[in-house]
Amino acid sequence: MIQMIALIKKYWKQITGSILALFGIGLIVSKQATEVKVIDTEIEQNNNEIEKIDTAVEKIEQTKTQVKKRVYNKKRKVKQLEAEKKNVPKVDRTVAEAKQNIIKKTQRKK
C-alpha cells in the first residue's frame, strides 16, 4: 500500500492527465454522436421536402398535359370554324332592308 501511495505521489500529474484525457475523449465522442443525430434529422427533413416537391412536380405535369390537350382542341375548333366561315353564303341586302333591320332591332318597347 505504501508503494502504491509512493507511485501516486511520483506520477500524479500523468495519472490526472490520463483521467482528463479519457474524460475529454468521452466528451468528443458524445459531441460527435449528437452532431451525427442532428445531421441525420436534417437529411430526413430534406428528403421529406424533396418528396413534397416531387409530388408538386407530378401535379404540374398532369395539369400541363391537360392544358396542352385543351389548347389542341381549341386550335382544332378554331380551324374548323374558319373553314365553316369560308363556306357561309353571303346574303346581298339592299340598303332599305338593312335600315328596316336596324330599326326593328333598336325599337323601344312601349
VMD Tcl script that builds the backbone (N, CA, C; Angstrom):
set m [mol new atoms 330]
animate dup $m
set s [atomselect $m all]
$s set {name element resname resid chain x y z} {
  {N N MET 1 A 0.818 -1.177 0.000}
  {CA C MET 1 A 0.000 0.000 0.000}
  {C C MET 1 A 0.871 1.253 0.000}
  {N N ILE 2 A 1.950 1.201 0.737}
  {CA C ILE 2 A 2.863 2.339 0.811}
  {C C ILE 2 A 3.518 2.547 -0.556}
  {N N GLN 3 A 3.814 1.462 -1.221}
  {CA C GLN 3 A 4.409 1.586 -2.549}
  {C C GLN 3 A 3.430 2.232 -3.534}
  {N N MET 4 A 2.144 1.922 -3.353}
  {CA C MET 4 A 1.126 2.476 -4.225}
  {C C MET 4 A 1.031 3.988 -4.014}
  {N N ILE 5 A 1.055 4.429 -2.775}
  {CA C ILE 5 A 0.985 5.850 -2.467}
  {C C ILE 5 A 2.226 6.550 -3.005}
  {N N ALA 6 A 3.355 5.902 -2.900}
  {CA C ALA 6 A 4.591 6.480 -3.408}
  {C C ALA 6 A 4.520 6.633 -4.927}
  {N N LEU 7 A 3.961 5.626 -5.611}
  {CA C LEU 7 A 3.807 5.710 -7.062}
  {C C LEU 7 A 2.830 6.830 -7.436}
  {N N ILE 8 A 1.749 6.957 -6.681}
  {CA C ILE 8 A 0.773 8.003 -6.970}
  {C C ILE 8 A 1.407 9.372 -6.779}
  {N N LYS 9 A 2.169 9.533 -5.713}
  {CA C LYS 9 A 2.835 10.816 -5.472}
  {C C LYS 9 A 3.825 11.132 -6.594}
  {N N LYS 10 A 4.497 10.096 -7.065}
  {CA C LYS 10 A 5.510 10.304 -8.086}
  {C C LYS 10 A 4.875 10.630 -9.454}
  {N N TYR 11 A 3.780 9.950 -9.787}
  {CA C TYR 11 A 3.177 10.084 -11.118}
  {C C TYR 11 A 1.783 10.728 -11.082}
  {N N TRP 12 A 1.500 11.594 -10.133}
  {CA C TRP 12 A 0.157 12.170 -10.008}
  {C C TRP 12 A -0.214 13.039 -11.210}
  {N N LYS 13 A 0.764 13.700 -11.813}
  {CA C LYS 13 A 0.479 14.526 -12.982}
  {C C LYS 13 A 0.054 13.663 -14.172}
  {N N GLN 14 A 0.751 12.580 -14.405}
  {CA C GLN 14 A 0.421 11.689 -15.503}
  {C C GLN 14 A -0.939 11.016 -15.279}
  {N N ILE 15 A -1.215 10.646 -14.038}
  {CA C ILE 15 A -2.494 9.984 -13.735}
  {C C ILE 15 A -3.652 10.948 -13.962}
  {N N THR 16 A -3.556 12.160 -13.450}
  {CA C THR 16 A -4.638 13.133 -13.641}
  {C C THR 16 A -4.755 13.523 -15.123}
  {N N GLY 17 A -3.620 13.626 -15.795}
  {CA C GLY 17 A -3.646 13.934 -17.228}
  {C C GLY 17 A -4.350 12.852 -18.017}
  {N N SER 18 A -4.074 11.584 -17.681}
  {CA C SER 18 A -4.715 10.488 -18.409}
  {C C SER 18 A -6.211 10.430 -18.097}
  {N N ILE 19 A -6.585 10.714 -16.848}
  {CA C ILE 19 A -8.010 10.732 -16.500}
  {C C ILE 19 A -8.718 11.851 -17.258}
  {N N LEU 20 A -8.090 13.038 -17.284}
  {CA C LEU 20 A -8.676 14.150 -18.029}
  {C C LEU 20 A -8.726 13.853 -19.528}
  {N N ALA 21 A -7.714 13.184 -20.050}
  {CA C ALA 21 A -7.706 12.819 -21.471}
  {C C ALA 21 A -8.855 11.862 -21.787}
  {N N LEU 22 A -9.073 10.883 -20.932}
  {CA C LEU 22 A -10.188 9.951 -21.129}
  {C C LEU 22 A -11.524 10.696 -21.060}
  {N N PHE 23 A -11.641 11.610 -20.116}
  {CA C PHE 23 A -12.860 12.403 -19.987}
  {C C PHE 23 A -13.077 13.265 -21.245}
  {N N GLY 24 A -11.994 13.864 -21.733}
  {CA C GLY 24 A -12.082 14.673 -22.949}
  {C C GLY 24 A -12.475 13.846 -24.155}
  {N N ILE 25 A -11.894 12.671 -24.279}
  {CA C ILE 25 A -12.239 11.774 -25.391}
  {C C ILE 25 A -13.720 11.401 -25.319}
  {N N GLY 26 A -14.192 11.138 -24.103}
  {CA C GLY 26 A -15.615 10.817 -23.918}
  {C C GLY 26 A -16.505 11.975 -24.352}
  {N N LEU 27 A -16.118 13.199 -24.003}
  {CA C LEU 27 A -16.900 14.363 -24.409}
  {C C LEU 27 A -16.906 14.536 -25.926}
  {N N ILE 28 A -15.758 14.355 -26.551}
  {CA C ILE 28 A -15.656 14.497 -28.003}
  {C C ILE 28 A -16.532 13.469 -28.705}
  {N N VAL 29 A -16.498 12.230 -28.232}
  {CA C VAL 29 A -17.295 11.170 -28.841}
  {C C VAL 29 A -18.784 11.470 -28.685}
  {N N SER 30 A -19.184 11.925 -27.500}
  {CA C SER 30 A -20.612 12.220 -27.294}
  {C C SER 30 A -21.046 13.409 -28.147}
  {N N LYS 31 A -20.168 14.406 -28.288}
  {CA C LYS 31 A -20.498 15.569 -29.112}
  {C C LYS 31 A -20.641 15.159 -30.572}
  {N N GLN 32 A -19.756 14.291 -31.048}
  {CA C GLN 32 A -19.851 13.826 -32.428}
  {C C GLN 32 A -21.135 13.029 -32.635}
  {N N ALA 33 A -21.538 12.260 -31.619}
  {CA C ALA 33 A -22.767 11.476 -31.737}
  {C C ALA 33 A -23.973 12.405 -31.858}
  {N N THR 34 A -23.991 13.503 -31.091}
  {CA C THR 34 A -25.109 14.433 -31.197}
  {C C THR 34 A -25.082 15.150 -32.543}
  {N N GLU 35 A -23.889 15.468 -33.049}
  {CA C GLU 35 A -23.789 16.094 -34.359}
  {C C GLU 35 A -24.304 15.161 -35.443}
  {N N VAL 36 A -24.015 13.880 -35.317}
  {CA C VAL 36 A -24.491 12.895 -36.284}
  {C C VAL 36 A -26.016 12.842 -36.244}
  {N N LYS 37 A -26.600 12.898 -35.050}
  {CA C LYS 37 A -28.058 12.870 -34.934}
  {C C LYS 37 A -28.667 14.110 -35.587}
  {N N VAL 38 A -28.049 15.259 -35.358}
  {CA C VAL 38 A -28.543 16.499 -35.954}
  {C C VAL 38 A -28.470 16.423 -37.468}
  {N N ILE 39 A -27.376 15.926 -37.988}
  {CA C ILE 39 A -27.213 15.800 -39.441}
  {C C ILE 39 A -28.234 14.815 -40.000}
  {N N ASP 40 A -28.477 13.713 -39.285}
  {CA C ASP 40 A -29.476 12.742 -39.738}
  {C C ASP 40 A -30.867 13.364 -39.801}
  {N N THR 41 A -31.221 14.168 -38.799}
  {CA C THR 41 A -32.544 14.810 -38.827}
  {C C THR 41 A -32.633 15.807 -39.977}
  {N N GLU 42 A -31.548 16.532 -40.252}
  {CA C GLU 42 A -31.555 17.472 -41.374}
  {C C GLU 42 A -31.709 16.738 -42.702}
  {N N ILE 43 A -31.039 15.621 -42.831}
  {CA C ILE 43 A -31.157 14.820 -44.054}
  {C C ILE 43 A -32.588 14.310 -44.210}
  {N N GLU 44 A -33.187 13.881 -43.124}
  {CA C GLU 44 A -34.561 13.387 -43.171}
  {C C GLU 44 A -35.528 14.504 -43.569}
  {N N GLN 45 A -35.316 15.693 -43.027}
  {CA C GLN 45 A -36.156 16.831 -43.389}
  {C C GLN 45 A -35.995 17.168 -44.863}
  {N N ASN 46 A -34.775 17.129 -45.357}
  {CA C ASN 46 A -34.527 17.399 -46.777}
  {C C ASN 46 A -35.225 16.371 -47.658}
  {N N ASN 47 A -35.176 15.101 -47.235}
  {CA C ASN 47 A -35.849 14.057 -48.006}
  {C C ASN 47 A -37.360 14.289 -48.042}
  {N N ASN 48 A -37.923 14.707 -46.912}
  {CA C ASN 48 A -39.360 14.997 -46.876}
  {C C ASN 48 A -39.704 16.158 -47.805}
  {N N GLU 49 A -38.882 17.192 -47.810}
  {CA C GLU 49 A -39.119 18.327 -48.695}
  {C C GLU 49 A -39.003 17.906 -50.155}
  {N N ILE 50 A -38.053 17.048 -50.455}
  {CA C ILE 50 A -37.880 16.552 -51.823}
  {C C ILE 50 A -39.119 15.780 -52.265}
  {N N GLU 51 A -39.677 14.962 -51.366}
  {CA C GLU 51 A -40.883 14.209 -51.701}
  {C C GLU 51 A -42.048 15.150 -51.978}
  {N N LYS 52 A -42.183 16.208 -51.169}
  {CA C LYS 52 A -43.255 17.174 -51.388}
  {C C LYS 52 A -43.088 17.846 -52.746}
  {N N ILE 53 A -41.866 18.218 -53.071}
  {CA C ILE 53 A -41.599 18.882 -54.346}
  {C C ILE 53 A -41.868 17.930 -55.506}
  {N N ASP 54 A -41.500 16.659 -55.339}
  {CA C ASP 54 A -41.748 15.684 -56.403}
  {C C ASP 54 A -43.244 15.524 -56.668}
  {N N THR 55 A -44.045 15.479 -55.595}
  {CA C THR 55 A -45.492 15.357 -55.798}
  {C C THR 55 A -46.042 16.611 -56.469}
  {N N ALA 56 A -45.502 17.775 -56.107}
  {CA C ALA 56 A -45.944 19.016 -56.749}
  {C C ALA 56 A -45.578 19.009 -58.229}
  {N N VAL 57 A -44.395 18.516 -58.555}
  {CA C VAL 57 A -43.959 18.448 -59.953}
  {C C VAL 57 A -44.871 17.503 -60.740}
  {N N GLU 58 A -45.244 16.387 -60.135}
  {CA C GLU 58 A -46.140 15.454 -60.817}
  {C C GLU 58 A -47.490 16.102 -61.099}
  {N N LYS 59 A -48.019 16.847 -60.124}
  {CA C LYS 59 A -49.292 17.528 -60.330}
  {C C LYS 59 A -49.173 18.555 -61.448}
  {N N ILE 60 A -48.065 19.271 -61.465}
  {CA C ILE 60 A -47.847 20.268 -62.509}
  {C C ILE 60 A -47.769 19.607 -63.874}
  {N N GLU 61 A -47.102 18.480 -63.960}
  {CA C GLU 61 A -47.009 17.757 -65.238}
  {C C GLU 61 A -48.394 17.322 -65.705}
  {N N GLN 62 A -49.223 16.855 -64.768}
  {CA C GLN 62 A -50.574 16.434 -65.137}
  {C C GLN 62 A -51.376 17.618 -65.660}
  {N N THR 63 A -51.320 18.736 -64.966}
  {CA C THR 63 A -52.066 19.908 -65.429}
  {C C THR 63 A -51.506 20.417 -66.756}
  {N N LYS 64 A -50.209 20.290 -66.941}
  {CA C LYS 64 A -49.584 20.722 -68.192}
  {C C LYS 64 A -50.129 19.911 -69.361}
  {N N THR 65 A -50.220 18.596 -69.187}
  {CA C THR 65 A -50.742 17.765 -70.265}
  {C C THR 65 A -52.217 18.071 -70.523}
  {N N GLN 66 A -52.985 18.355 -69.448}
  {CA C GLN 66 A -54.394 18.707 -69.628}
  {C C GLN 66 A -54.529 20.013 -70.407}
  {N N VAL 67 A -53.704 20.985 -70.069}
  {CA C VAL 67 A -53.752 22.269 -70.761}
  {C C VAL 67 A -53.356 22.102 -72.218}
  {N N LYS 68 A -52.357 21.281 -72.480}
  {CA C LYS 68 A -51.941 21.045 -73.867}
  {C C LYS 68 A -53.085 20.435 -74.670}
  {N N LYS 69 A -53.816 19.492 -74.047}
  {CA C LYS 69 A -54.952 18.880 -74.738}
  {C C LYS 69 A -56.030 19.916 -75.028}
  {N N ARG 70 A -56.304 20.780 -74.039}
  {CA C ARG 70 A -57.317 21.819 -74.244}
  {C C ARG 70 A -56.913 22.768 -75.365}
  {N N VAL 71 A -55.637 23.168 -75.370}
  {CA C VAL 71 A -55.152 24.087 -76.406}
  {C C VAL 71 A -55.271 23.426 -77.775}
  {N N TYR 72 A -54.910 22.160 -77.849}
  {CA C TYR 72 A -55.004 21.438 -79.124}
  {C C TYR 72 A -56.454 21.387 -79.599}
  {N N ASN 73 A -57.380 21.077 -78.688}
  {CA C ASN 73 A -58.801 21.015 -79.057}
  {C C ASN 73 A -59.320 22.383 -79.485}
  {N N LYS 74 A -58.916 23.433 -78.788}
  {CA C LYS 74 A -59.371 24.783 -79.143}
  {C C LYS 74 A -58.827 25.182 -80.513}
  {N N LYS 75 A -57.558 24.881 -80.778}
  {CA C LYS 75 A -56.993 25.201 -82.095}
  {C C LYS 75 A -57.732 24.453 -83.200}
  {N N ARG 76 A -58.053 23.191 -82.924}
  {CA C ARG 76 A -58.783 22.397 -83.905}
  {C C ARG 76 A -60.162 22.994 -84.157}
  {N N LYS 77 A -60.829 23.450 -83.097}
  {CA C LYS 77 A -62.151 24.069 -83.259}
  {C C LYS 77 A -62.051 25.376 -84.031}
  {N N VAL 78 A -60.996 26.146 -83.756}
  {CA C VAL 78 A -60.816 27.415 -84.478}
  {C C VAL 78 A -60.623 27.147 -85.966}
  {N N LYS 79 A -59.811 26.175 -86.304}
  {CA C LYS 79 A -59.605 25.844 -87.719}
  {C C LYS 79 A -60.905 25.384 -88.362}
  {N N GLN 80 A -61.681 24.597 -87.618}
  {CA C GLN 80 A -62.950 24.106 -88.125}
  {C C GLN 80 A -63.924 25.273 -88.348}
  {N N LEU 81 A -63.968 26.198 -87.410}
  {CA C LEU 81 A -64.850 27.354 -87.561}
  {C C LEU 81 A -64.415 28.261 -88.699}
  {N N GLU 82 A -63.107 28.415 -88.884}
  {CA C GLU 82 A -62.618 29.220 -90.004}
  {C C GLU 82 A -63.007 28.583 -91.331}
  {N N ALA 83 A -62.930 27.252 -91.383}
  {CA C ALA 83 A -63.329 26.561 -92.611}
  {C C ALA 83 A -64.821 26.733 -92.853}
  {N N GLU 84 A -65.619 26.656 -91.803}
  {CA C GLU 84 A -67.056 26.836 -91.938}
  {C C GLU 84 A -67.389 28.282 -92.306}
  {N N LYS 85 A -66.606 29.205 -91.789}
  {CA C LYS 85 A -66.827 30.633 -92.078}
  {C C LYS 85 A -66.660 30.909 -93.574}
  {N N LYS 86 A -65.708 30.226 -94.190}
  {CA C LYS 86 A -65.478 30.431 -95.623}
  {C C LYS 86 A -66.658 29.928 -96.447}
  {N N ASN 87 A -67.370 28.931 -95.917}
  {CA C ASN 87 A -68.473 28.323 -96.658}
  {C C ASN 87 A -69.817 28.996 -96.400}
  {N N VAL 88 A -69.870 30.026 -95.568}
  {CA C VAL 88 A -71.135 30.708 -95.285}
  {C C VAL 88 A -71.532 31.532 -96.496}
  {N N PRO 89 A -72.762 31.337 -96.957}
  {CA C PRO 89 A -73.196 32.109 -98.124}
  {C C PRO 89 A -73.448 33.567 -97.733}
  {N N LYS 90 A -73.060 34.453 -98.616}
  {CA C LYS 90 A -73.276 35.870 -98.374}
  {C C LYS 90 A -74.652 36.258 -98.879}
  {N N VAL 91 A -75.333 37.018 -98.052}
  {CA C VAL 91 A -76.670 37.457 -98.422}
  {C C VAL 91 A -76.573 38.925 -98.818}
  {N N ASP 92 A -76.973 39.196 -100.045}
  {CA C ASP 92 A -76.959 40.575 -100.510}
  {C C ASP 92 A -78.244 41.253 -100.045}
  {N N ARG 93 A -78.086 42.303 -99.290}
  {CA C ARG 93 A -79.237 43.047 -98.799}
  {C C ARG 93 A -79.190 44.451 -99.394}
  {N N THR 94 A -80.321 44.928 -99.560}
  {CA C THR 94 A -80.394 46.299 -100.034}
  {C C THR 94 A -80.288 47.230 -98.848}
  {N N VAL 95 A -80.083 48.487 -99.133}
  {CA C VAL 95 A -79.945 49.480 -98.071}
  {C C VAL 95 A -81.254 49.596 -97.304}
  {N N ALA 96 A -82.359 49.502 -97.990}
  {CA C ALA 96 A -83.659 49.618 -97.334}
  {C C ALA 96 A -83.878 48.464 -96.364}
  {N N GLU 97 A -83.504 47.248 -96.777}
  {CA C GLU 97 A -83.651 46.091 -95.888}
  {C C GLU 97 A -82.766 46.235 -94.652}
  {N N ALA 98 A -81.556 46.710 -94.838}
  {CA C ALA 98 A -80.644 46.915 -93.712}
  {C C ALA 98 A -81.200 47.954 -92.758}
  {N N LYS 99 A -81.797 49.016 -93.321}
  {CA C LYS 99 A -82.369 50.069 -92.495}
  {C C LYS 99 A -83.532 49.515 -91.676}
  {N N GLN 100 A -84.389 48.743 -92.315}
  {CA C GLN 100 A -85.524 48.145 -91.614}
  {C C GLN 100 A -85.050 47.197 -90.506}
  {N N ASN 101 A -84.020 46.449 -90.772}
  {CA C ASN 101 A -83.464 45.514 -89.780}
  {C C ASN 101 A -82.928 46.275 -88.568}
  {N N ILE 102 A -82.219 47.379 -88.827}
  {CA C ILE 102 A -81.668 48.179 -87.731}
  {C C ILE 102 A -82.786 48.809 -86.928}
  {N N ILE 103 A -83.783 49.345 -87.593}
  {CA C ILE 103 A -84.906 49.964 -86.890}
  {C C ILE 103 A -85.645 48.925 -86.061}
  {N N LYS 104 A -85.817 47.757 -86.620}
  {CA C LYS 104 A -86.522 46.679 -85.923}
  {C C LYS 104 A -85.785 46.285 -84.637}
  {N N LYS 105 A -84.469 46.193 -84.690}
  {CA C LYS 105 A -83.688 45.757 -83.535}
  {C C LYS 105 A -83.520 46.851 -82.493}
  {N N THR 106 A -83.639 48.119 -82.908}
  {CA C THR 106 A -83.422 49.213 -81.967}
  {C C THR 106 A -84.701 49.866 -81.494}
  {N N GLN 107 A -85.854 49.367 -81.880}
  {CA C GLN 107 A -87.121 49.968 -81.432}
  {C C GLN 107 A -87.289 49.774 -79.935}
  {N N ARG 108 A -87.801 50.811 -79.314}
  {CA C ARG 108 A -88.077 50.718 -77.877}
  {C C ARG 108 A -89.447 50.082 -77.687}
  {N N LYS 109 A -89.484 49.303 -76.653}
  {CA C LYS 109 A -90.770 48.671 -76.337}
  {C C LYS 109 A -91.607 49.656 -75.534}
  {N N LYS 110 A -92.862 49.797 -75.888}
  {CA C LYS 110 A -93.750 50.731 -75.175}
  {C C LYS 110 A -94.713 50.002 -74.312}
}
mol reanalyze $m
mol bondsrecalc $m
mol representation Tube
mol addrep $m
